Amino acid sequence: MPSRDSVPGHRKRLRERFIKGGLAGFHDYEIIELLLTLGSPRKDCKQQAKEAIKRFKTLRGVLEASPEELQQIGGIGPHSAIGIKLLQEVARVFLKEKIKDKPIYKSAQEIFDYLYHSMRDLKKEVFKVIYLTSQNQIIEIANLTEGTVNTSSISPRQVTEGAIKHNAASLLFIHNHPSGNPQPSENDKEVTRELVYTGSIMRIKVLDHIIIGNNRYFSFAGEGLIEEYEMDFLNLKVRGTAEGKRRLYRAKLFPPKPR
């Protein structure tokens, strides 16, 4: 058992390390230990912290555990469990506010950070849209559909109606892959292309489509695909305009004969 003086000394050293350098160099169990000391200021929390990491595998696993699950570990009481949950929720609010202060098209990583914890364990694909102002500030985040993502499940009309309702200038799409692999399927590419085309017609910019996998993501904008789809649409528009002009010219040269 640790001596009476070693516990306060160990706790003090942990706190001094954190104050000096943040969490750099901390083991996952030491981060949990530091959190637990806030709810148990006079108790050695190292063993409970190690047990929590052993049971929930990672720091993220501990933070995602429910207060009831945390309290199944001997020595972790309701105050410590609620404190860990509070930290997680505060972090989510902080990230959401941080996102609101930055242009989204430069912050795919922040979108991933904010939505990852709420989407990583979903058993079905959930497709979300973020409506943004002309300054790329978030107006609203909405679920569009749940289940396999394809062109029949994502309605361009629904997206357009939502954009008009929220007076959105641009859109950002996000969905998860329960398999953990964020690489886009052919369906994902077709859906994204169709949404970019729809946005171009309505003069609403599609900033990105982010696919969330297991601790990683795929960004259509980051891979240059959003720009590629915009150019495809522009080329179709130019070809269609040129064909229309040719037909009009022919009609003027060779008007139909009266019957």
Contacts in CASP RR format, 6 or more apart in sequence:
PFRMAT RR
TARGET T0000
AUTHOR 0000-0000-0000
METHOD contacts of the structure
MODEL  1
MPSRDSVPGHRKRLRERFIKGGLAGFHDYEIIELLLTLGSPRKDCKQQAK
EAIKRFKTLRGVLEASPEELQQIGGIGPHSAIGIKLLQEVARVFLKEKIK
DKPIYKSAQEIFDYLYHSMRDLKKEVFKVIYLTSQNQIIEIANLTEGTVN
TSSISPRQVTEGAIKHNAASLLFIHNHPSGNPQPSENDKEVTRELVYTGS
IMRIKVLDHIIIGNNRYFSFAGEGLIEEYEMDFLNLKVRGTAEGKRRLYR
AKLFPPKPR
2 10 0 8 1.000
2 44 0 8 1.000
7 42 0 8 1.000
7 43 0 8 1.000
7 44 0 8 1.000
10 44 0 8 1.000
10 46 0 8 1.000
11 37 0 8 1.000
14 30 0 8 1.000
14 33 0 8 1.000
14 34 0 8 1.000
14 37 0 8 1.000
15 34 0 8 1.000
15 37 0 8 1.000
17 26 0 8 1.000
18 26 0 8 1.000
18 34 0 8 1.000
23 31 0 8 1.000
26 34 0 8 1.000
28 53 0 8 1.000
28 58 0 8 1.000
28 59 0 8 1.000
28 62 0 8 1.000
29 46 0 8 1.000
29 49 0 8 1.000
29 50 0 8 1.000
29 52 0 8 1.000
29 53 0 8 1.000
30 49 0 8 1.000
31 59 0 8 1.000
32 49 0 8 1.000
32 52 0 8 1.000
32 53 0 8 1.000
32 59 0 8 1.000
32 62 0 8 1.000
32 84 0 8 1.000
33 45 0 8 1.000
33 46 0 8 1.000
33 48 0 8 1.000
33 49 0 8 1.000
35 80 0 8 1.000
35 83 0 8 1.000
35 84 0 8 1.000
35 87 0 8 1.000
36 45 0 8 1.000
36 48 0 8 1.000
36 49 0 8 1.000
36 76 0 8 1.000
36 80 0 8 1.000
36 84 0 8 1.000
37 43 0 8 1.000
37 45 0 8 1.000
38 80 0 8 1.000
38 83 0 8 1.000
39 79 0 8 1.000
39 80 0 8 1.000
39 83 0 8 1.000
40 75 0 8 1.000
40 77 0 8 1.000
40 79 0 8 1.000
40 80 0 8 1.000
43 75 0 8 1.000
45 80 0 8 1.000
48 73 0 8 1.000
48 74 0 8 1.000
48 75 0 8 1.000
48 76 0 8 1.000
51 73 0 8 1.000
51 74 0 8 1.000
52 62 0 8 1.000
52 65 0 8 1.000
52 70 0 8 1.000
52 73 0 8 1.000
52 76 0 8 1.000
53 59 0 8 1.000
53 62 0 8 1.000
55 73 0 8 1.000
56 62 0 8 1.000
56 64 0 8 1.000
56 65 0 8 1.000
56 69 0 8 1.000
60 117 0 8 1.000
62 70 0 8 1.000
62 84 0 8 1.000
63 84 0 8 1.000
63 87 0 8 1.000
63 88 0 8 1.000
63 117 0 8 1.000
64 88 0 8 1.000
64 117 0 8 1.000
64 121 0 8 1.000
65 84 0 8 1.000
66 85 0 8 1.000
67 78 0 8 1.000
67 81 0 8 1.000
67 82 0 8 1.000
67 84 0 8 1.000
67 85 0 8 1.000
68 81 0 8 1.000
70 76 0 8 1.000
70 77 0 8 1.000
70 80 0 8 1.000
70 81 0 8 1.000
70 84 0 8 1.000
71 77 0 8 1.000
71 78 0 8 1.000
71 81 0 8 1.000
88 117 0 8 1.000
92 114 0 8 1.000
92 117 0 8 1.000
92 118 0 8 1.000
95 110 0 8 1.000
95 113 0 8 1.000
95 114 0 8 1.000
96 114 0 8 1.000
98 110 0 8 1.000
99 107 0 8 1.000
99 110 0 8 1.000
99 111 0 8 1.000
99 114 0 8 1.000
99 138 0 8 1.000
100 137 0 8 1.000
100 138 0 8 1.000
102 110 0 8 1.000
102 136 0 8 1.000
103 135 0 8 1.000
103 136 0 8 1.000
104 111 0 8 1.000
104 130 0 8 1.000
104 132 0 8 1.000
104 136 0 8 1.000
104 138 0 8 1.000
104 170 0 8 1.000
104 172 0 8 1.000
104 207 0 8 1.000
104 208 0 8 1.000
105 136 0 8 1.000
105 170 0 8 1.000
105 172 0 8 1.000
105 207 0 8 1.000
105 208 0 8 1.000
105 221 0 8 1.000
108 208 0 8 1.000
108 210 0 8 1.000
108 217 0 8 1.000
108 219 0 8 1.000
108 221 0 8 1.000
108 222 0 8 1.000
111 130 0 8 1.000
111 172 0 8 1.000
111 174 0 8 1.000
111 210 0 8 1.000
112 210 0 8 1.000
112 212 0 8 1.000
112 217 0 8 1.000
115 128 0 8 1.000
115 174 0 8 1.000
115 212 0 8 1.000
116 212 0 8 1.000
116 215 0 8 1.000
116 217 0 8 1.000
119 126 0 8 1.000
119 174 0 8 1.000
119 176 0 8 1.000
119 212 0 8 1.000
120 176 0 8 1.000
120 212 0 8 1.000
120 213 0 8 1.000
120 214 0 8 1.000
120 215 0 8 1.000
122 176 0 8 1.000
122 178 0 8 1.000
123 178 0 8 1.000
124 146 0 8 1.000
124 147 0 8 1.000
124 178 0 8 1.000
125 146 0 8 1.000
125 147 0 8 1.000
125 148 0 8 1.000
125 149 0 8 1.000
125 175 0 8 1.000
125 176 0 8 1.000
125 177 0 8 1.000
125 178 0 8 1.000
126 143 0 8 1.000
126 145 0 8 1.000
126 146 0 8 1.000
126 147 0 8 1.000
126 175 0 8 1.000
126 176 0 8 1.000
127 143 0 8 1.000
127 144 0 8 1.000
127 145 0 8 1.000
127 146 0 8 1.000
127 147 0 8 1.000
127 149 0 8 1.000
127 153 0 8 1.000
127 154 0 8 1.000
127 173 0 8 1.000
127 174 0 8 1.000
127 175 0 8 1.000
128 141 0 8 1.000
128 142 0 8 1.000
128 143 0 8 1.000
128 144 0 8 1.000
128 173 0 8 1.000
128 174 0 8 1.000
128 175 0 8 1.000
129 141 0 8 1.000
129 142 0 8 1.000
129 144 0 8 1.000
129 159 0 8 1.000
129 162 0 8 1.000
129 171 0 8 1.000
129 172 0 8 1.000
129 173 0 8 1.000
129 174 0 8 1.000
130 138 0 8 1.000
130 140 0 8 1.000
130 141 0 8 1.000
130 171 0 8 1.000
130 172 0 8 1.000
130 173 0 8 1.000
130 174 0 8 1.000
131 138 0 8 1.000
131 139 0 8 1.000
131 140 0 8 1.000
131 141 0 8 1.000
131 142 0 8 1.000
131 162 0 8 1.000
131 163 0 8 1.000
131 166 0 8 1.000
131 168 0 8 1.000
131 171 0 8 1.000
132 138 0 8 1.000
132 139 0 8 1.000
132 168 0 8 1.000
132 169 0 8 1.000
132 170 0 8 1.000
132 171 0 8 1.000
132 172 0 8 1.000
132 207 0 8 1.000
133 139 0 8 1.000
133 167 0 8 1.000
133 168 0 8 1.000
133 169 0 8 1.000
133 170 0 8 1.000
134 169 0 8 1.000
134 170 0 8 1.000
136 170 0 8 1.000
136 207 0 8 1.000
139 166 0 8 1.000
139 167 0 8 1.000
139 168 0 8 1.000
140 166 0 8 1.000
142 162 0 8 1.000
144 154 0 8 1.000
144 155 0 8 1.000
144 158 0 8 1.000
144 159 0 8 1.000
145 153 0 8 1.000
145 154 0 8 1.000
147 153 0 8 1.000
148 187 0 8 1.000
149 175 0 8 1.000
149 187 0 8 1.000
149 188 0 8 1.000
149 191 0 8 1.000
150 187 0 8 1.000
150 190 0 8 1.000
150 191 0 8 1.000
151 187 0 8 1.000
151 190 0 8 1.000
151 191 0 8 1.000
151 194 0 8 1.000
154 191 0 8 1.000
154 194 0 8 1.000
154 195 0 8 1.000
156 194 0 8 1.000
156 195 0 8 1.000
156 198 0 8 1.000
159 171 0 8 1.000
159 195 0 8 1.000
159 198 0 8 1.000
160 198 0 8 1.000
160 199 0 8 1.000
160 202 0 8 1.000
160 204 0 8 1.000
162 168 0 8 1.000
163 171 0 8 1.000
163 202 0 8 1.000
163 204 0 8 1.000
168 204 0 8 1.000
169 204 0 8 1.000
169 205 0 8 1.000
170 204 0 8 1.000
170 205 0 8 1.000
170 206 0 8 1.000
170 207 0 8 1.000
171 195 0 8 1.000
171 199 0 8 1.000
171 204 0 8 1.000
171 205 0 8 1.000
171 206 0 8 1.000
171 207 0 8 1.000
172 206 0 8 1.000
172 207 0 8 1.000
172 208 0 8 1.000
172 209 0 8 1.000
172 210 0 8 1.000
173 192 0 8 1.000
173 195 0 8 1.000
173 206 0 8 1.000
173 208 0 8 1.000
173 209 0 8 1.000
173 210 0 8 1.000
174 209 0 8 1.000
174 210 0 8 1.000
174 211 0 8 1.000
174 212 0 8 1.000
175 188 0 8 1.000
175 209 0 8 1.000
175 211 0 8 1.000
175 212 0 8 1.000
176 211 0 8 1.000
176 212 0 8 1.000
176 213 0 8 1.000
177 211 0 8 1.000
177 212 0 8 1.000
177 213 0 8 1.000
179 213 0 8 1.000
180 213 0 8 1.000
180 214 0 8 1.000
181 213 0 8 1.000
181 214 0 8 1.000
182 211 0 8 1.000
182 212 0 8 1.000
182 213 0 8 1.000
182 214 0 8 1.000
182 216 0 8 1.000
182 217 0 8 1.000
182 218 0 8 1.000
183 211 0 8 1.000
183 218 0 8 1.000
184 192 0 8 1.000
184 211 0 8 1.000
184 218 0 8 1.000
184 220 0 8 1.000
188 209 0 8 1.000
188 211 0 8 1.000
189 225 0 8 1.000
191 209 0 8 1.000
192 206 0 8 1.000
192 209 0 8 1.000
192 220 0 8 1.000
192 225 0 8 1.000
192 226 0 8 1.000
192 229 0 8 1.000
193 229 0 8 1.000
193 232 0 8 1.000
195 206 0 8 1.000
195 209 0 8 1.000
196 206 0 8 1.000
196 226 0 8 1.000
196 229 0 8 1.000
196 230 0 8 1.000
196 233 0 8 1.000
197 229 0 8 1.000
197 233 0 8 1.000
199 205 0 8 1.000
199 206 0 8 1.000
200 230 0 8 1.000
200 233 0 8 1.000
200 234 0 8 1.000
206 226 0 8 1.000
207 221 0 8 1.000
207 226 0 8 1.000
208 219 0 8 1.000
208 220 0 8 1.000
208 221 0 8 1.000
208 222 0 8 1.000
208 226 0 8 1.000
209 219 0 8 1.000
209 220 0 8 1.000
209 221 0 8 1.000
209 226 0 8 1.000
210 217 0 8 1.000
210 218 0 8 1.000
210 219 0 8 1.000
210 220 0 8 1.000
211 217 0 8 1.000
211 218 0 8 1.000
220 226 0 8 1.000
221 227 0 8 1.000
END
